[in-house]
Amino acid sequence: MTSKRIVLRFDESMADKPVISYLVSDYNLIINILKANVSPQKEGTLVLDILGEKYKEGLEYLKQQGVRVHALTEEIIRNEDKCINCGACTAICPSGALYIERPSMEVKFNSDECVVCHQCVKVCPYKAMEVHF
């Protein structure tokens, strides 16, 4: 049995609900949280590695709870040649993966912190943030 990587996105009403606990206890799934950005009264994102026989049932439970579930088949890449360090992406990045380094004022991207939310792709006026599959 191989594990599957997924991205969970949920609104602020779900941020304080123990949905991951239910996946473990009710569906006997093994969960490895790869990345997380969850705050009370804010939209949240989790990137998970899931293993278990009741995988489909667990995903159906999440969807019934209003959680948006996506397979993680993509990653965000910063195209250094297109980026002009305007910083538009840093203001919208929910995980802090994009930030301005001081004192150089250069935009930096830590892909390990990225939760693949696509917000940077949407706001970058120079299309320097790209989705790769």
MODELLER restraints for C-alpha pairs under 7 A, 6 or more apart:
rsr = mdl.restraints
at = mdl.atoms
rsr.add(forms.Gaussian(group=physical.xy_distance, feature=features.Distance(at['CA:2:A'], at['CA:51:A']), mean=6.59, stdev=0.5))
rsr.add(forms.Gaussian(group=physical.xy_distance, feature=features.Distance(at['CA:3:A'], at['CA:49:A']), mean=6.17, stdev=0.5))
rsr.add(forms.Gaussian(group=physical.xy_distance, feature=features.Distance(at['CA:3:A'], at['CA:50:A']), mean=5.23, stdev=0.5))
rsr.add(forms.Gaussian(group=physical.xy_distance, feature=features.Distance(at['CA:3:A'], at['CA:51:A']), mean=4.42, stdev=0.5))
rsr.add(forms.Gaussian(group=physical.xy_distance, feature=features.Distance(at['CA:4:A'], at['CA:49:A']), mean=5.52, stdev=0.5))
rsr.add(forms.Gaussian(group=physical.xy_distance, feature=features.Distance(at['CA:4:A'], at['CA:50:A']), mean=5.28, stdev=0.5))
rsr.add(forms.Gaussian(group=physical.xy_distance, feature=features.Distance(at['CA:4:A'], at['CA:51:A']), mean=6.57, stdev=0.5))
rsr.add(forms.Gaussian(group=physical.xy_distance, feature=features.Distance(at['CA:5:A'], at['CA:48:A']), mean=5.53, stdev=0.5))
rsr.add(forms.Gaussian(group=physical.xy_distance, feature=features.Distance(at['CA:5:A'], at['CA:49:A']), mean=4.41, stdev=0.5))
rsr.add(forms.Gaussian(group=physical.xy_distance, feature=features.Distance(at['CA:5:A'], at['CA:50:A']), mean=6.31, stdev=0.5))
rsr.add(forms.Gaussian(group=physical.xy_distance, feature=features.Distance(at['CA:5:A'], at['CA:71:A']), mean=6.21, stdev=0.5))
rsr.add(forms.Gaussian(group=physical.xy_distance, feature=features.Distance(at['CA:5:A'], at['CA:72:A']), mean=5.36, stdev=0.5))
rsr.add(forms.Gaussian(group=physical.xy_distance, feature=features.Distance(at['CA:6:A'], at['CA:47:A']), mean=5.79, stdev=0.5))
rsr.add(forms.Gaussian(group=physical.xy_distance, feature=features.Distance(at['CA:6:A'], at['CA:48:A']), mean=5.38, stdev=0.5))
rsr.add(forms.Gaussian(group=physical.xy_distance, feature=features.Distance(at['CA:6:A'], at['CA:49:A']), mean=6.55, stdev=0.5))
rsr.add(forms.Gaussian(group=physical.xy_distance, feature=features.Distance(at['CA:6:A'], at['CA:69:A']), mean=6.78, stdev=0.5))
rsr.add(forms.Gaussian(group=physical.xy_distance, feature=features.Distance(at['CA:6:A'], at['CA:70:A']), mean=5.56, stdev=0.5))
rsr.add(forms.Gaussian(group=physical.xy_distance, feature=features.Distance(at['CA:6:A'], at['CA:71:A']), mean=4.41, stdev=0.5))
rsr.add(forms.Gaussian(group=physical.xy_distance, feature=features.Distance(at['CA:6:A'], at['CA:72:A']), mean=4.77, stdev=0.5))
rsr.add(forms.Gaussian(group=physical.xy_distance, feature=features.Distance(at['CA:7:A'], at['CA:45:A']), mean=6.98, stdev=0.5))
rsr.add(forms.Gaussian(group=physical.xy_distance, feature=features.Distance(at['CA:7:A'], at['CA:46:A']), mean=5.67, stdev=0.5))
rsr.add(forms.Gaussian(group=physical.xy_distance, feature=features.Distance(at['CA:7:A'], at['CA:47:A']), mean=4.49, stdev=0.5))
rsr.add(forms.Gaussian(group=physical.xy_distance, feature=features.Distance(at['CA:7:A'], at['CA:48:A']), mean=6.34, stdev=0.5))
rsr.add(forms.Gaussian(group=physical.xy_distance, feature=features.Distance(at['CA:7:A'], at['CA:69:A']), mean=5.84, stdev=0.5))
rsr.add(forms.Gaussian(group=physical.xy_distance, feature=features.Distance(at['CA:7:A'], at['CA:70:A']), mean=5.14, stdev=0.5))
rsr.add(forms.Gaussian(group=physical.xy_distance, feature=features.Distance(at['CA:7:A'], at['CA:71:A']), mean=6.18, stdev=0.5))
rsr.add(forms.Gaussian(group=physical.xy_distance, feature=features.Distance(at['CA:7:A'], at['CA:72:A']), mean=5.92, stdev=0.5))
rsr.add(forms.Gaussian(group=physical.xy_distance, feature=features.Distance(at['CA:8:A'], at['CA:45:A']), mean=5.53, stdev=0.5))
rsr.add(forms.Gaussian(group=physical.xy_distance, feature=features.Distance(at['CA:8:A'], at['CA:46:A']), mean=5.05, stdev=0.5))
rsr.add(forms.Gaussian(group=physical.xy_distance, feature=features.Distance(at['CA:8:A'], at['CA:47:A']), mean=6.35, stdev=0.5))
rsr.add(forms.Gaussian(group=physical.xy_distance, feature=features.Distance(at['CA:8:A'], at['CA:67:A']), mean=6.41, stdev=0.5))
rsr.add(forms.Gaussian(group=physical.xy_distance, feature=features.Distance(at['CA:8:A'], at['CA:68:A']), mean=5.65, stdev=0.5))
rsr.add(forms.Gaussian(group=physical.xy_distance, feature=features.Distance(at['CA:8:A'], at['CA:69:A']), mean=4.82, stdev=0.5))
rsr.add(forms.Gaussian(group=physical.xy_distance, feature=features.Distance(at['CA:8:A'], at['CA:70:A']), mean=6.56, stdev=0.5))
rsr.add(forms.Gaussian(group=physical.xy_distance, feature=features.Distance(at['CA:9:A'], at['CA:44:A']), mean=5.73, stdev=0.5))
rsr.add(forms.Gaussian(group=physical.xy_distance, feature=features.Distance(at['CA:9:A'], at['CA:45:A']), mean=4.62, stdev=0.5))
rsr.add(forms.Gaussian(group=physical.xy_distance, feature=features.Distance(at['CA:9:A'], at['CA:46:A']), mean=6.68, stdev=0.5))
rsr.add(forms.Gaussian(group=physical.xy_distance, feature=features.Distance(at['CA:9:A'], at['CA:67:A']), mean=5.88, stdev=0.5))
rsr.add(forms.Gaussian(group=physical.xy_distance, feature=features.Distance(at['CA:9:A'], at['CA:68:A']), mean=5.04, stdev=0.5))
rsr.add(forms.Gaussian(group=physical.xy_distance, feature=features.Distance(at['CA:9:A'], at['CA:69:A']), mean=6.62, stdev=0.5))
rsr.add(forms.Gaussian(group=physical.xy_distance, feature=features.Distance(at['CA:10:A'], at['CA:43:A']), mean=5.73, stdev=0.5))
rsr.add(forms.Gaussian(group=physical.xy_distance, feature=features.Distance(at['CA:10:A'], at['CA:44:A']), mean=5.35, stdev=0.5))
rsr.add(forms.Gaussian(group=physical.xy_distance, feature=features.Distance(at['CA:10:A'], at['CA:45:A']), mean=6.63, stdev=0.5))
rsr.add(forms.Gaussian(group=physical.xy_distance, feature=features.Distance(at['CA:10:A'], at['CA:66:A']), mean=7.00, stdev=0.5))
rsr.add(forms.Gaussian(group=physical.xy_distance, feature=features.Distance(at['CA:10:A'], at['CA:67:A']), mean=4.92, stdev=0.5))
rsr.add(forms.Gaussian(group=physical.xy_distance, feature=features.Distance(at['CA:10:A'], at['CA:68:A']), mean=6.17, stdev=0.5))
rsr.add(forms.Gaussian(group=physical.xy_distance, feature=features.Distance(at['CA:11:A'], at['CA:42:A']), mean=6.58, stdev=0.5))
rsr.add(forms.Gaussian(group=physical.xy_distance, feature=features.Distance(at['CA:11:A'], at['CA:43:A']), mean=4.32, stdev=0.5))
rsr.add(forms.Gaussian(group=physical.xy_distance, feature=features.Distance(at['CA:11:A'], at['CA:44:A']), mean=6.33, stdev=0.5))
rsr.add(forms.Gaussian(group=physical.xy_distance, feature=features.Distance(at['CA:12:A'], at['CA:40:A']), mean=6.64, stdev=0.5))
rsr.add(forms.Gaussian(group=physical.xy_distance, feature=features.Distance(at['CA:12:A'], at['CA:41:A']), mean=4.48, stdev=0.5))
rsr.add(forms.Gaussian(group=physical.xy_distance, feature=features.Distance(at['CA:12:A'], at['CA:42:A']), mean=4.39, stdev=0.5))
rsr.add(forms.Gaussian(group=physical.xy_distance, feature=features.Distance(at['CA:12:A'], at['CA:43:A']), mean=4.76, stdev=0.5))
rsr.add(forms.Gaussian(group=physical.xy_distance, feature=features.Distance(at['CA:13:A'], at['CA:41:A']), mean=6.78, stdev=0.5))
rsr.add(forms.Gaussian(group=physical.xy_distance, feature=features.Distance(at['CA:15:A'], at['CA:38:A']), mean=6.29, stdev=0.5))
rsr.add(forms.Gaussian(group=physical.xy_distance, feature=features.Distance(at['CA:15:A'], at['CA:39:A']), mean=6.40, stdev=0.5))
rsr.add(forms.Gaussian(group=physical.xy_distance, feature=features.Distance(at['CA:15:A'], at['CA:40:A']), mean=5.58, stdev=0.5))
rsr.add(forms.Gaussian(group=physical.xy_distance, feature=features.Distance(at['CA:15:A'], at['CA:41:A']), mean=6.75, stdev=0.5))
rsr.add(forms.Gaussian(group=physical.xy_distance, feature=features.Distance(at['CA:15:A'], at['CA:44:A']), mean=6.39, stdev=0.5))
rsr.add(forms.Gaussian(group=physical.xy_distance, feature=features.Distance(at['CA:16:A'], at['CA:40:A']), mean=6.38, stdev=0.5))
rsr.add(forms.Gaussian(group=physical.xy_distance, feature=features.Distance(at['CA:23:A'], at['CA:29:A']), mean=5.84, stdev=0.5))
rsr.add(forms.Gaussian(group=physical.xy_distance, feature=features.Distance(at['CA:23:A'], at['CA:58:A']), mean=5.88, stdev=0.5))
rsr.add(forms.Gaussian(group=physical.xy_distance, feature=features.Distance(at['CA:24:A'], at['CA:30:A']), mean=6.36, stdev=0.5))
rsr.add(forms.Gaussian(group=physical.xy_distance, feature=features.Distance(at['CA:27:A'], at['CA:54:A']), mean=5.67, stdev=0.5))
rsr.add(forms.Gaussian(group=physical.xy_distance, feature=features.Distance(at['CA:27:A'], at['CA:58:A']), mean=5.98, stdev=0.5))
rsr.add(forms.Gaussian(group=physical.xy_distance, feature=features.Distance(at['CA:28:A'], at['CA:52:A']), mean=6.68, stdev=0.5))
rsr.add(forms.Gaussian(group=physical.xy_distance, feature=features.Distance(at['CA:29:A'], at['CA:50:A']), mean=6.62, stdev=0.5))
rsr.add(forms.Gaussian(group=physical.xy_distance, feature=features.Distance(at['CA:29:A'], at['CA:51:A']), mean=5.73, stdev=0.5))
rsr.add(forms.Gaussian(group=physical.xy_distance, feature=features.Distance(at['CA:29:A'], at['CA:52:A']), mean=4.72, stdev=0.5))
rsr.add(forms.Gaussian(group=physical.xy_distance, feature=features.Distance(at['CA:29:A'], at['CA:54:A']), mean=6.88, stdev=0.5))
rsr.add(forms.Gaussian(group=physical.xy_distance, feature=features.Distance(at['CA:29:A'], at['CA:55:A']), mean=6.88, stdev=0.5))
rsr.add(forms.Gaussian(group=physical.xy_distance, feature=features.Distance(at['CA:30:A'], at['CA:50:A']), mean=5.69, stdev=0.5))
rsr.add(forms.Gaussian(group=physical.xy_distance, feature=features.Distance(at['CA:30:A'], at['CA:51:A']), mean=5.06, stdev=0.5))
rsr.add(forms.Gaussian(group=physical.xy_distance, feature=features.Distance(at['CA:30:A'], at['CA:52:A']), mean=6.20, stdev=0.5))
rsr.add(forms.Gaussian(group=physical.xy_distance, feature=features.Distance(at['CA:31:A'], at['CA:48:A']), mean=6.60, stdev=0.5))
rsr.add(forms.Gaussian(group=physical.xy_distance, feature=features.Distance(at['CA:31:A'], at['CA:49:A']), mean=5.91, stdev=0.5))
rsr.add(forms.Gaussian(group=physical.xy_distance, feature=features.Distance(at['CA:31:A'], at['CA:50:A']), mean=4.87, stdev=0.5))
rsr.add(forms.Gaussian(group=physical.xy_distance, feature=features.Distance(at['CA:31:A'], at['CA:51:A']), mean=6.71, stdev=0.5))
rsr.add(forms.Gaussian(group=physical.xy_distance, feature=features.Distance(at['CA:32:A'], at['CA:48:A']), mean=5.65, stdev=0.5))
rsr.add(forms.Gaussian(group=physical.xy_distance, feature=features.Distance(at['CA:32:A'], at['CA:49:A']), mean=5.01, stdev=0.5))
rsr.add(forms.Gaussian(group=physical.xy_distance, feature=features.Distance(at['CA:32:A'], at['CA:50:A']), mean=6.48, stdev=0.5))
rsr.add(forms.Gaussian(group=physical.xy_distance, feature=features.Distance(at['CA:33:A'], at['CA:47:A']), mean=6.12, stdev=0.5))
rsr.add(forms.Gaussian(group=physical.xy_distance, feature=features.Distance(at['CA:33:A'], at['CA:48:A']), mean=4.65, stdev=0.5))
rsr.add(forms.Gaussian(group=physical.xy_distance, feature=features.Distance(at['CA:33:A'], at['CA:49:A']), mean=6.44, stdev=0.5))
rsr.add(forms.Gaussian(group=physical.xy_distance, feature=features.Distance(at['CA:34:A'], at['CA:47:A']), mean=5.39, stdev=0.5))
rsr.add(forms.Gaussian(group=physical.xy_distance, feature=features.Distance(at['CA:34:A'], at['CA:48:A']), mean=5.42, stdev=0.5))
rsr.add(forms.Gaussian(group=physical.xy_distance, feature=features.Distance(at['CA:34:A'], at['CA:49:A']), mean=6.83, stdev=0.5))
rsr.add(forms.Gaussian(group=physical.xy_distance, feature=features.Distance(at['CA:35:A'], at['CA:46:A']), mean=5.76, stdev=0.5))
rsr.add(forms.Gaussian(group=physical.xy_distance, feature=features.Distance(at['CA:35:A'], at['CA:47:A']), mean=4.95, stdev=0.5))
rsr.add(forms.Gaussian(group=physical.xy_distance, feature=features.Distance(at['CA:35:A'], at['CA:113:A']), mean=6.98, stdev=0.5))
rsr.add(forms.Gaussian(group=physical.xy_distance, feature=features.Distance(at['CA:35:A'], at['CA:115:A']), mean=6.25, stdev=0.5))
rsr.add(forms.Gaussian(group=physical.xy_distance, feature=features.Distance(at['CA:36:A'], at['CA:45:A']), mean=5.86, stdev=0.5))
rsr.add(forms.Gaussian(group=physical.xy_distance, feature=features.Distance(at['CA:36:A'], at['CA:46:A']), mean=4.48, stdev=0.5))
rsr.add(forms.Gaussian(group=physical.xy_distance, feature=features.Distance(at['CA:36:A'], at['CA:47:A']), mean=6.30, stdev=0.5))
rsr.add(forms.Gaussian(group=physical.xy_distance, feature=features.Distance(at['CA:37:A'], at['CA:44:A']), mean=5.52, stdev=0.5))
rsr.add(forms.Gaussian(group=physical.xy_distance, feature=features.Distance(at['CA:37:A'], at['CA:45:A']), mean=5.19, stdev=0.5))
rsr.add(forms.Gaussian(group=physical.xy_distance, feature=features.Distance(at['CA:37:A'], at['CA:46:A']), mean=6.35, stdev=0.5))
rsr.add(forms.Gaussian(group=physical.xy_distance, feature=features.Distance(at['CA:37:A'], at['CA:95:A']), mean=6.08, stdev=0.5))
rsr.add(forms.Gaussian(group=physical.xy_distance, feature=features.Distance(at['CA:38:A'], at['CA:44:A']), mean=4.48, stdev=0.5))
rsr.add(forms.Gaussian(group=physical.xy_distance, feature=features.Distance(at['CA:38:A'], at['CA:45:A']), mean=6.27, stdev=0.5))
rsr.add(forms.Gaussian(group=physical.xy_distance, feature=features.Distance(at['CA:45:A'], at['CA:115:A']), mean=6.78, stdev=0.5))
rsr.add(forms.Gaussian(group=physical.xy_distance, feature=features.Distance(at['CA:47:A'], at['CA:115:A']), mean=6.64, stdev=0.5))
rsr.add(forms.Gaussian(group=physical.xy_distance, feature=features.Distance(at['CA:63:A'], at['CA:69:A']), mean=6.97, stdev=0.5))
rsr.add(forms.Gaussian(group=physical.xy_distance, feature=features.Distance(at['CA:73:A'], at['CA:133:A']), mean=5.69, stdev=0.5))
rsr.add(forms.Gaussian(group=physical.xy_distance, feature=features.Distance(at['CA:74:A'], at['CA:131:A']), mean=6.51, stdev=0.5))
rsr.add(forms.Gaussian(group=physical.xy_distance, feature=features.Distance(at['CA:74:A'], at['CA:132:A']), mean=5.39, stdev=0.5))
rsr.add(forms.Gaussian(group=physical.xy_distance, feature=features.Distance(at['CA:74:A'], at['CA:133:A']), mean=4.18, stdev=0.5))
rsr.add(forms.Gaussian(group=physical.xy_distance, feature=features.Distance(at['CA:75:A'], at['CA:116:A']), mean=6.19, stdev=0.5))
rsr.add(forms.Gaussian(group=physical.xy_distance, feature=features.Distance(at['CA:75:A'], at['CA:131:A']), mean=5.74, stdev=0.5))
rsr.add(forms.Gaussian(group=physical.xy_distance, feature=features.Distance(at['CA:75:A'], at['CA:132:A']), mean=5.33, stdev=0.5))
rsr.add(forms.Gaussian(group=physical.xy_distance, feature=features.Distance(at['CA:75:A'], at['CA:133:A']), mean=6.48, stdev=0.5))
rsr.add(forms.Gaussian(group=physical.xy_distance, feature=features.Distance(at['CA:76:A'], at['CA:116:A']), mean=6.17, stdev=0.5))
rsr.add(forms.Gaussian(group=physical.xy_distance, feature=features.Distance(at['CA:76:A'], at['CA:129:A']), mean=6.68, stdev=0.5))
rsr.add(forms.Gaussian(group=physical.xy_distance, feature=features.Distance(at['CA:76:A'], at['CA:130:A']), mean=5.60, stdev=0.5))
rsr.add(forms.Gaussian(group=physical.xy_distance, feature=features.Distance(at['CA:76:A'], at['CA:131:A']), mean=4.72, stdev=0.5))
rsr.add(forms.Gaussian(group=physical.xy_distance, feature=features.Distance(at['CA:76:A'], at['CA:132:A']), mean=6.19, stdev=0.5))
rsr.add(forms.Gaussian(group=physical.xy_distance, feature=features.Distance(at['CA:77:A'], at['CA:129:A']), mean=5.80, stdev=0.5))
rsr.add(forms.Gaussian(group=physical.xy_distance, feature=features.Distance(at['CA:77:A'], at['CA:130:A']), mean=5.17, stdev=0.5))
rsr.add(forms.Gaussian(group=physical.xy_distance, feature=features.Distance(at['CA:77:A'], at['CA:131:A']), mean=6.27, stdev=0.5))
rsr.add(forms.Gaussian(group=physical.xy_distance, feature=features.Distance(at['CA:77:A'], at['CA:132:A']), mean=6.86, stdev=0.5))
rsr.add(forms.Gaussian(group=physical.xy_distance, feature=features.Distance(at['CA:78:A'], at['CA:128:A']), mean=5.68, stdev=0.5))
rsr.add(forms.Gaussian(group=physical.xy_distance, feature=features.Distance(at['CA:78:A'], at['CA:129:A']), mean=4.66, stdev=0.5))
rsr.add(forms.Gaussian(group=physical.xy_distance, feature=features.Distance(at['CA:78:A'], at['CA:130:A']), mean=6.25, stdev=0.5))
rsr.add(forms.Gaussian(group=physical.xy_distance, feature=features.Distance(at['CA:79:A'], at['CA:128:A']), mean=4.82, stdev=0.5))
rsr.add(forms.Gaussian(group=physical.xy_distance, feature=features.Distance(at['CA:79:A'], at['CA:129:A']), mean=6.14, stdev=0.5))
rsr.add(forms.Gaussian(group=physical.xy_distance, feature=features.Distance(at['CA:80:A'], at['CA:128:A']), mean=6.95, stdev=0.5))
rsr.add(forms.Gaussian(group=physical.xy_distance, feature=features.Distance(at['CA:82:A'], at['CA:126:A']), mean=6.21, stdev=0.5))
rsr.add(forms.Gaussian(group=physical.xy_distance, feature=features.Distance(at['CA:82:A'], at['CA:127:A']), mean=6.91, stdev=0.5))
rsr.add(forms.Gaussian(group=physical.xy_distance, feature=features.Distance(at['CA:82:A'], at['CA:128:A']), mean=4.89, stdev=0.5))
rsr.add(forms.Gaussian(group=physical.xy_distance, feature=features.Distance(at['CA:83:A'], at['CA:126:A']), mean=6.59, stdev=0.5))
rsr.add(forms.Gaussian(group=physical.xy_distance, feature=features.Distance(at['CA:83:A'], at['CA:128:A']), mean=5.06, stdev=0.5))
rsr.add(forms.Gaussian(group=physical.xy_distance, feature=features.Distance(at['CA:85:A'], at['CA:106:A']), mean=5.60, stdev=0.5))
rsr.add(forms.Gaussian(group=physical.xy_distance, feature=features.Distance(at['CA:85:A'], at['CA:107:A']), mean=5.16, stdev=0.5))
rsr.add(forms.Gaussian(group=physical.xy_distance, feature=features.Distance(at['CA:87:A'], at['CA:100:A']), mean=6.96, stdev=0.5))
rsr.add(forms.Gaussian(group=physical.xy_distance, feature=features.Distance(at['CA:87:A'], at['CA:107:A']), mean=6.23, stdev=0.5))
rsr.add(forms.Gaussian(group=physical.xy_distance, feature=features.Distance(at['CA:88:A'], at['CA:123:A']), mean=6.64, stdev=0.5))
rsr.add(forms.Gaussian(group=physical.xy_distance, feature=features.Distance(at['CA:88:A'], at['CA:124:A']), mean=6.26, stdev=0.5))
rsr.add(forms.Gaussian(group=physical.xy_distance, feature=features.Distance(at['CA:89:A'], at['CA:98:A']), mean=6.73, stdev=0.5))
rsr.add(forms.Gaussian(group=physical.xy_distance, feature=features.Distance(at['CA:89:A'], at['CA:120:A']), mean=4.84, stdev=0.5))
rsr.add(forms.Gaussian(group=physical.xy_distance, feature=features.Distance(at['CA:89:A'], at['CA:123:A']), mean=6.26, stdev=0.5))
rsr.add(forms.Gaussian(group=physical.xy_distance, feature=features.Distance(at['CA:89:A'], at['CA:124:A']), mean=6.01, stdev=0.5))
rsr.add(forms.Gaussian(group=physical.xy_distance, feature=features.Distance(at['CA:90:A'], at['CA:98:A']), mean=5.01, stdev=0.5))
rsr.add(forms.Gaussian(group=physical.xy_distance, feature=features.Distance(at['CA:90:A'], at['CA:99:A']), mean=5.13, stdev=0.5))
rsr.add(forms.Gaussian(group=physical.xy_distance, feature=features.Distance(at['CA:92:A'], at['CA:119:A']), mean=6.48, stdev=0.5))
rsr.add(forms.Gaussian(group=physical.xy_distance, feature=features.Distance(at['CA:92:A'], at['CA:120:A']), mean=6.63, stdev=0.5))
rsr.add(forms.Gaussian(group=physical.xy_distance, feature=features.Distance(at['CA:93:A'], at['CA:119:A']), mean=6.59, stdev=0.5))
rsr.add(forms.Gaussian(group=physical.xy_distance, feature=features.Distance(at['CA:93:A'], at['CA:120:A']), mean=6.39, stdev=0.5))
rsr.add(forms.Gaussian(group=physical.xy_distance, feature=features.Distance(at['CA:95:A'], at['CA:113:A']), mean=6.28, stdev=0.5))
rsr.add(forms.Gaussian(group=physical.xy_distance, feature=features.Distance(at['CA:95:A'], at['CA:114:A']), mean=6.30, stdev=0.5))
rsr.add(forms.Gaussian(group=physical.xy_distance, feature=features.Distance(at['CA:95:A'], at['CA:115:A']), mean=6.78, stdev=0.5))
rsr.add(forms.Gaussian(group=physical.xy_distance, feature=features.Distance(at['CA:96:A'], at['CA:113:A']), mean=6.92, stdev=0.5))
rsr.add(forms.Gaussian(group=physical.xy_distance, feature=features.Distance(at['CA:97:A'], at['CA:109:A']), mean=5.51, stdev=0.5))
rsr.add(forms.Gaussian(group=physical.xy_distance, feature=features.Distance(at['CA:97:A'], at['CA:110:A']), mean=4.82, stdev=0.5))
rsr.add(forms.Gaussian(group=physical.xy_distance, feature=features.Distance(at['CA:97:A'], at['CA:111:A']), mean=6.34, stdev=0.5))
rsr.add(forms.Gaussian(group=physical.xy_distance, feature=features.Distance(at['CA:97:A'], at['CA:113:A']), mean=4.85, stdev=0.5))
rsr.add(forms.Gaussian(group=physical.xy_distance, feature=features.Distance(at['CA:97:A'], at['CA:114:A']), mean=5.17, stdev=0.5))
rsr.add(forms.Gaussian(group=physical.xy_distance, feature=features.Distance(at['CA:98:A'], at['CA:107:A']), mean=6.78, stdev=0.5))
rsr.add(forms.Gaussian(group=physical.xy_distance, feature=features.Distance(at['CA:98:A'], at['CA:108:A']), mean=5.67, stdev=0.5))
rsr.add(forms.Gaussian(group=physical.xy_distance, feature=features.Distance(at['CA:98:A'], at['CA:109:A']), mean=4.60, stdev=0.5))
rsr.add(forms.Gaussian(group=physical.xy_distance, feature=features.Distance(at['CA:98:A'], at['CA:110:A']), mean=6.48, stdev=0.5))
rsr.add(forms.Gaussian(group=physical.xy_distance, feature=features.Distance(at['CA:99:A'], at['CA:107:A']), mean=5.66, stdev=0.5))
rsr.add(forms.Gaussian(group=physical.xy_distance, feature=features.Distance(at['CA:99:A'], at['CA:108:A']), mean=5.44, stdev=0.5))
rsr.add(forms.Gaussian(group=physical.xy_distance, feature=features.Distance(at['CA:99:A'], at['CA:109:A']), mean=6.68, stdev=0.5))
rsr.add(forms.Gaussian(group=physical.xy_distance, feature=features.Distance(at['CA:100:A'], at['CA:106:A']), mean=5.46, stdev=0.5))
rsr.add(forms.Gaussian(group=physical.xy_distance, feature=features.Distance(at['CA:100:A'], at['CA:107:A']), mean=4.52, stdev=0.5))
rsr.add(forms.Gaussian(group=physical.xy_distance, feature=features.Distance(at['CA:100:A'], at['CA:108:A']), mean=6.03, stdev=0.5))
rsr.add(forms.Gaussian(group=physical.xy_distance, feature=features.Distance(at['CA:101:A'], at['CA:107:A']), mean=6.24, stdev=0.5))
rsr.add(forms.Gaussian(group=physical.xy_distance, feature=features.Distance(at['CA:101:A'], at['CA:108:A']), mean=6.49, stdev=0.5))
rsr.add(forms.Gaussian(group=physical.xy_distance, feature=features.Distance(at['CA:120:A'], at['CA:129:A']), mean=6.34, stdev=0.5))
rsr.add(forms.Gaussian(group=physical.xy_distance, feature=features.Distance(at['CA:121:A'], at['CA:127:A']), mean=6.78, stdev=0.5))
rsr.add(forms.Gaussian(group=physical.xy_distance, feature=features.Distance(at['CA:121:A'], at['CA:129:A']), mean=5.00, stdev=0.5))
rsr.add(forms.Gaussian(group=physical.xy_distance, feature=features.Distance(at['CA:121:A'], at['CA:130:A']), mean=6.14, stdev=0.5))
